[in-house]
């Protein structure tokens, strides 16, 4: 399996990595190993902002006060992951969690609400607190079931 740095340096490696995670997720009823081991994983399908094509990405999600939250950390990289741009342009999506799937709409959380929820996520997952601090605000989205 490629390292995180390798997936960020080469889009083809990232696509292959994501495809392998999706395959493992589906073969194991939503459980995966590698960097997602012991994480809550969601497969998020959304519409590409530029292409209009359906895009799917595996993401770690966090549950805070019954809310499903995802972070655009990109491991603390200086730029947002592509899926952030896609969700901002087209907030409707579809998720797979374990063996369940349903439609969602994403809402970006900003300001004080975002800061409070980000701190709660960092408490739940110390790895998040340890990410490098990029020169950007890490986007935070809530996925609402529709």
N, C-alpha and C positions, 0 to 999 in steps of 0.2 A: 504494500500500500504506500502511495507517495506521502511525503511529509506535507505538512500544511504549507510551508514556504514554497514547495514545488507546485502545489495546486494554485497558489496565487500568482506565480511567475508565468504560468503557461495555461491559457484558457482550455486547450485540448486536454491537458492533464486534469484540470478541474472537472470538465464534462465527464471524462472517464471515471474519475473518483465518485462523482455524484451518481452516475449510472450504476456503479458497483454497490453503493450504499442503498439505492432504491431496490436493486435486485435482492440484496441481503434482507432488507426491511420486509419485503413481500414474502420471501421464503421463510422468514422466522416470525411471522405474525407481529411485526412491528418492532422487533428487537434487533439491534445491530451492535457490532463490536467496534474496534478501532477507536478513533477519537470520540465516537458517539456512545461508547460503552457506558452503562449506568446513567444515561441521559434519557430524557423524554424526547422522542423524535417524532416530528410531523413531516409528512411529505406535502409540501405546498405547491399547488399548481395555480399559475396565474397567467395573464396575457402579457406578452412582451410589449413594452412601451413603443418601441420603434418598429418591430417586425409584425406585431399583431398575432404572432404565433404563441401557442400554449407553451409555457416554460414550467419545468418542475424542479424543485430543489428540496433536498432534505435539510431540515433545520432543527435545532434544539429549541424546545419551548419550555416555558416556565408557567406555573399556575400560582397566582397571587390573588387571594380573596375570591377564588372561583373564576378568575379571568385568565384566558389563554394569551400569553405574551411572548413575542419573539423580538430578538435584538439584532440589529444590523452591525455586529461588531467587526466582522471580517478579521477576527483575531487581533483586533487593535490596530489594523492597517490604517494608513492615512486616508483611504477612500472607502466609500460605502460599497457594499456588495451590489451587484446588478439587480438583484431581486428588489432592493429598496426602491430603485427608480421605477421598476415595473409596478409595484404596489401603489406608489404615489400616483402613477398615471391611471391605473386600473385597479381599484381596491377590491373588486370581486374576485374570489378565488374558490378553490376546492382543496380540502385537506383529507389526508388519510392518517389515522392514528390507530395503531394496532390493526384490528380487522374492521374498524369502522371508517366510514367516509361520509363527508357532507360538505355543503357549500358554506362559504364564509364571506364576510366583508371585513376588510381591514380598516382600522382607524389608527392613524399615527397619533401618538400621545406626545405632547410637548410641554415645555415650561415646568412649573413646579410639580404638576402631577407626574410628569416623566421622571423628574429627579427623585421623587419619593419612591416610585415603583422600581427604578433602576437600583436604588439603594437596597430595597427589599430583595431584588433578584441577587444582588451581590452577597447578601446575607445567606440566601439559600444555596448559592453556588460560588464558593470562594474563588474558583477559577476565573469567573467573570471579573471579580474585584482585582485579580492579578494581571488582567490584560494590559498591554501598554496603553498609555493615555494618548490617543491621537489628537491632532489639532482639529477636531470636529466633534460635534455632539453625536454620540452613538444613537441612531434612530431606534425607537421603541414603538412597536405596533401591538394593538390588541386585535385578535381575530374573533369576530362575533359570528356565531352560527346563524344561518338564515333559513 
